[in-house]
Amino acid sequence: MILEPPALELDVNSLRHALETLDTDAIRSLFVDLRHLQTKGMGLCIADDIVCLIVDRVVEWQEVDSFELLSFLLNLLDEIPISSYTRIITRELSRTGGQQAIPLFRRMLDSERKYLQSEGAWGIVITQYTEPVQALADESELVRYEAVGLLHETETVYALNDQSEKVRHAAATKLEKEDNHLGLIQALQDPSSAVRCIGAWYMGRRHVSEAVNPLIALVQTEDDEETLRAAIWSLGVLRADAALPAIRELCSHPDLQIAAAAQEAVARLGLPT
């Protein structure tokens, strides 16, 4: 016997009345029902219809305070998580709410839900600042991190000066995608080994000859094993003769992977280990 999923009756007129009058109890009850069905893997199409109805029509209904309603819905999503709708509502709120939406976005940064934090940070970057690069001066790490993804290619390198490793790592990852070798040469001197490692691997993959001297300096001081191995490999790929003294010292390194990388690099130079 096949059991049919429970039906959720959607009375559009009732929904519209609830939205127009900001009947928070009725709206909250509706979202609870949607969350219940989503947990069971049902009701997604109905939920999509409701959210589209809210976002598409709420601004058209002149009797509705769209900012107040959208603010309530975002706060409601902190209580009743339906993450796929947070972005839709945040986008609409940033468009219709303007500067008055910023305090709400700031409160979203304190949510325990990461998707609300991310959307709040996005809203701040878009709404509070004229250009995303200005958001790199924001006091919130979440805002600065979100800003990195919105930066113009010529601006990404500025994020390498951030005090946060998370922001600098996001910047290095973006610089790699943008094929910005000058920015990644700068990343070789980053305090974080994770950031340096991105730059070290990149130099060999992209055959960046300008990175030879920074890579030599790196192998002489690097204490992170993966980053050191990356720098050695890149110097071998670049056939950097000037790196030979530093690399040969590493051929007897106690870490077998580093020693093997050094021996391979020396072999690339056509010299015995």
VMD Tcl script that draws the C-alpha trace (Angstrom):
set ca {
  {0.00 0.00 0.00}
  {1.44 3.36 -1.05}
  {0.95 6.14 1.46}
  {0.31 9.57 0.02}
  {2.22 12.47 1.60}
  {0.07 14.79 3.70}
  {-1.34 17.69 1.71}
  {-0.60 21.26 2.63}
  {-3.46 23.43 1.51}
  {-2.32 26.84 0.29}
  {-5.02 29.48 0.38}
  {-3.45 32.34 -1.58}
  {-6.00 34.86 -0.35}
  {-5.35 33.89 3.26}
  {-1.63 34.10 2.68}
  {-1.97 37.50 1.10}
  {-4.08 38.70 4.03}
  {-1.50 37.39 6.48}
  {1.26 39.21 4.62}
  {-0.69 42.45 4.23}
  {-1.61 42.58 7.91}
  {1.77 41.22 8.99}
  {0.03 38.44 10.88}
  {3.25 37.03 12.28}
  {1.59 34.05 13.97}
  {-0.02 32.93 10.70}
  {3.21 33.37 8.73}
  {5.26 31.58 11.36}
  {2.78 28.69 11.37}
  {3.07 28.43 7.59}
  {6.86 28.28 7.73}
  {6.73 25.63 10.46}
  {4.56 23.50 8.17}
  {6.99 24.04 5.29}
  {9.95 23.08 7.45}
  {8.14 19.95 8.59}
  {7.51 18.88 5.00}
  {11.05 19.75 3.93}
  {12.42 17.54 6.69}
  {10.44 14.69 5.16}
  {11.63 15.61 1.66}
  {8.19 16.85 0.64}
  {6.55 20.15 0.03}
  {9.45 21.76 -1.80}
  {7.39 22.89 -4.79}
  {4.75 24.35 -2.51}
  {7.43 26.14 -0.50}
  {9.00 27.53 -3.65}
  {5.62 28.85 -4.78}
  {5.06 30.59 -1.47}
  {8.46 32.25 -1.36}
  {8.18 33.36 -4.98}
  {4.75 34.78 -4.17}
  {6.22 36.71 -1.25}
  {9.20 38.09 -3.14}
  {7.47 38.77 -6.47}
  {4.34 40.41 -5.12}
  {5.11 41.93 -1.74}
  {6.61 45.10 -3.20}
  {3.62 45.49 -5.53}
  {1.14 45.43 -2.66}
  {1.18 49.07 -1.62}
  {-0.64 48.35 1.60}
  {2.28 46.21 2.75}
  {5.38 47.60 4.42}
  {7.76 45.46 2.36}
  {10.81 46.29 4.48}
  {9.07 45.33 7.70}
  {7.73 42.13 6.18}
  {11.02 41.04 4.63}
  {12.81 41.84 7.88}
  {10.36 39.64 9.74}
  {10.86 36.82 7.24}
  {14.63 36.95 7.62}
  {14.35 36.87 11.40}
  {11.91 34.00 11.05}
  {14.47 32.06 9.01}
  {16.82 32.26 11.99}
  {14.17 30.40 14.02}
  {12.93 28.10 11.27}
  {15.85 27.38 8.92}
  {14.95 27.10 5.24}
  {18.34 28.14 3.91}
  {17.52 28.11 0.21}
  {15.20 31.09 0.67}
  {17.49 33.32 2.71}
  {19.37 34.54 -0.35}
  {16.17 35.39 -2.22}
  {14.85 37.46 0.66}
  {18.22 39.08 1.39}
  {18.58 40.20 -2.23}
  {15.12 41.73 -2.21}
  {15.69 43.38 1.15}
  {18.96 44.95 0.00}
  {17.13 46.32 -3.04}
  {14.06 47.68 -1.26}
  {15.38 48.43 2.21}
  {18.48 50.45 1.40}
  {20.41 51.84 4.35}
  {17.70 50.92 6.84}
  {18.43 47.25 6.14}
  {22.02 47.49 7.42}
  {21.21 47.01 11.14}
  {19.31 43.83 10.25}
  {22.22 42.56 8.17}
  {24.53 43.31 11.09}
  {22.35 41.23 13.41}
  {22.50 38.37 10.93}
  {26.27 38.24 11.47}
  {25.59 37.07 15.03}
  {23.34 34.20 13.97}
  {24.45 30.67 14.74}
  {23.51 29.70 11.19}
  {26.38 30.11 8.74}
  {24.14 30.77 5.75}
  {22.53 33.69 7.57}
  {25.96 35.04 8.51}
  {27.08 34.83 4.90}
  {23.95 36.51 3.55}
  {24.15 39.24 6.17}
  {27.75 39.93 5.20}
  {26.78 40.05 1.52}
  {23.99 42.48 2.31}
  {26.40 44.79 4.13}
  {28.92 44.78 1.29}
  {26.24 45.56 -1.29}
  {24.17 48.01 0.73}
  {26.58 49.90 2.98}
  {29.49 50.37 0.57}
  {29.63 52.01 -2.84}
  {32.36 49.59 -3.98}
  {33.21 46.14 -2.53}
  {36.86 47.14 -2.03}
  {35.69 49.66 0.59}
  {34.32 46.77 2.65}
  {37.87 45.52 3.25}
  {38.03 48.16 5.99}
  {34.94 46.78 7.76}
  {35.39 45.69 11.37}
  {33.76 42.32 10.69}
  {35.88 39.48 9.34}
  {32.73 37.97 7.81}
  {32.07 41.13 5.80}
  {35.66 41.40 4.60}
  {35.66 37.71 3.65}
  {32.45 38.14 1.65}
  {33.87 41.24 -0.01}
  {36.81 39.28 -1.45}
  {34.53 37.36 -3.80}
  {33.07 40.61 -5.13}
  {36.35 42.42 -5.75}
  {37.50 43.41 -9.20}
  {40.52 41.42 -10.41}
  {42.78 44.42 -9.94}
  {41.67 44.79 -6.32}
  {41.97 41.24 -4.99}
  {45.61 41.70 -4.01}
  {44.60 44.35 -1.45}
  {42.96 41.63 0.64}
  {46.38 40.02 1.21}
  {47.05 42.82 3.69}
  {44.13 41.78 5.89}
  {44.80 40.77 9.49}
  {42.61 37.69 9.10}
  {44.12 34.48 7.73}
  {40.68 33.46 6.48}
  {40.38 36.62 4.37}
  {43.95 36.35 3.05}
  {43.42 32.68 2.16}
  {40.25 33.61 0.24}
  {42.24 36.31 -1.56}
  {45.05 33.89 -2.50}
  {42.52 31.36 -3.81}
  {40.88 34.07 -5.91}
  {44.26 35.32 -7.17}
  {45.00 31.78 -8.33}
  {41.74 31.65 -10.28}
  {42.51 35.08 -11.74}
  {46.00 33.90 -12.75}
  {47.55 36.86 -10.92}
  {51.15 35.74 -10.50}
  {52.36 39.05 -9.06}
  {49.81 38.86 -6.28}
  {50.77 35.25 -5.52}
  {54.46 36.15 -5.41}
  {53.48 38.54 -2.63}
  {51.57 35.69 -0.98}
  {54.84 33.72 -0.65}
  {55.71 36.05 2.25}
  {52.37 35.67 4.03}
  {52.42 34.80 7.77}
  {50.11 31.84 7.08}
  {51.62 28.66 5.66}
  {48.26 27.87 4.02}
  {48.48 31.10 2.01}
  {52.17 30.61 1.19}
  {51.42 27.08 0.02}
  {48.91 28.29 -2.57}
  {51.54 30.62 -4.00}
  {54.32 28.02 -3.88}
  {52.42 25.40 -5.89}
  {51.15 27.99 -8.35}
  {54.64 29.15 -9.37}
  {55.61 25.74 -10.70}
  {52.26 25.00 -12.30}
  {52.30 28.29 -14.21}
  {56.09 28.41 -14.76}
  {56.51 31.84 -13.19}
  {60.21 32.57 -13.64}
  {59.94 35.83 -11.67}
  {59.28 33.74 -8.56}
  {62.70 32.03 -8.47}
  {64.32 34.33 -5.90}
  {61.27 34.45 -3.57}
  {61.05 30.65 -3.76}
  {64.73 30.27 -2.90}
  {64.21 32.50 0.12}
  {61.20 30.40 1.05}
  {62.98 27.02 1.00}
  {65.66 28.43 3.27}
  {63.19 29.47 5.98}
  {60.00 27.44 5.51}
  {59.02 25.14 8.39}
  {55.71 23.90 6.98}
  {56.37 20.61 5.22}
  {53.77 20.88 2.46}
  {54.73 24.45 1.60}
  {58.42 23.52 1.58}
  {57.73 20.58 -0.73}
  {55.72 22.86 -3.03}
  {58.53 25.42 -3.19}
  {61.13 22.73 -3.93}
  {58.99 21.21 -6.67}
  {58.37 24.59 -8.29}
  {62.08 25.43 -8.30}
  {62.76 22.11 -9.99}
  {60.09 22.75 -12.60}
  {61.56 26.21 -13.21}
  {65.04 24.63 -13.54}
  {66.41 27.29 -11.23}
  {70.17 26.71 -11.13}
  {70.54 29.38 -8.47}
  {68.46 27.25 -6.11}
  {70.80 24.25 -6.30}
  {72.78 24.87 -3.06}
  {69.61 25.28 -1.00}
  {67.89 22.29 -2.61}
  {70.86 19.92 -2.27}
  {70.91 20.52 1.48}
  {67.37 19.21 1.60}
  {68.16 15.94 -0.18}
  {68.91 14.39 3.22}
  {65.94 15.97 4.99}
  {64.42 13.67 7.67}
  {61.01 13.97 6.02}
  {61.10 11.44 3.20}
  {58.69 13.37 0.98}
  {60.76 16.54 1.23}
  {63.98 14.63 0.59}
  {62.42 12.95 -2.45}
  {61.17 16.31 -3.76}
  {64.65 17.78 -3.38}
  {66.28 14.82 -5.14}
  {63.77 15.08 -7.98}
  {64.43 18.82 -8.30}
  {68.17 18.25 -8.50}
  {67.58 15.57 -11.13}
  {65.56 18.05 -13.20}
  {68.62 20.25 -13.25}
  {70.58 17.38 -14.75}
  {72.91 17.06 -11.79}
  {73.66 14.11 -9.46}
  {72.18 14.23 -5.98}
}
mol new
graphics top color blue
foreach p $ca { graphics top sphere $p radius 0.5 }
foreach p [lrange $ca 0 end-1] q [lrange $ca 1 end] { graphics top cylinder $p $q radius 0.2 }
display resetview
